[in-house]
Amino acid sequence: MVELVLFILFGIGALAGAITMVVSRNPVYSALGLIGTMFSIAVLYVVNGAHFVAAVQVIVYAGAVMTLFLFVIMLIGVDQPEDMNEQLPIQRPATLTLAGLLLLSFVVIIGAGTLAGADDRTVVGSVEAIADELFTNWLLPFEVTTLLLIIAAVGAITLAQFKLRDRK
């Protein structure tokens, strides 16, 4: 039951972040919507027992990739002044209420100790399970993907160094 409630809450959170990312005109708000979506997906991974995948989701995507996106957005510059007037007076109390409910759900989950996969002996999202699958069944596609990424990086560096000649 707790898993269903968390799935519904964080599924709605992921959809809200995705809609915010697409609809927002400000690129910083779009990036923040994407971060919210990535964190919601990480919580869904935890609910499904894939703790390693959730940690990688937070560290790699929500951490490194979004830091890079925000860095590029700040380099490009957002020169539009922000309107600091309160447009939605109900937004702050609603946010505090939802944050309180989220904290309460975390306390209930930790107190009950009923995350998916806690009872059974099968470990789905562990490092060992992922490594076994990756280096047995998926070794060739993994190596081909690595090779393609290296070729793409070398090609991008080569194209960045290439200077166009004037056509006269």
Secondary structure, DSSP 8 states (H G I E B T S, - for coil): -HHHHHHHHHHHHHHHHHHHHHH-SSHHHHHHHHHHHHHHHHHHHHHTT-HHHHHHIIIIIIIIIHHHHHHHHHHH--------S-S-TTHHHHHHHHHHHHHHHHHHHHHHT--TTSSSS--SSSHHHHHHHHHHTSHHHHHHHHHHHHHHHHHHHHHHH-------
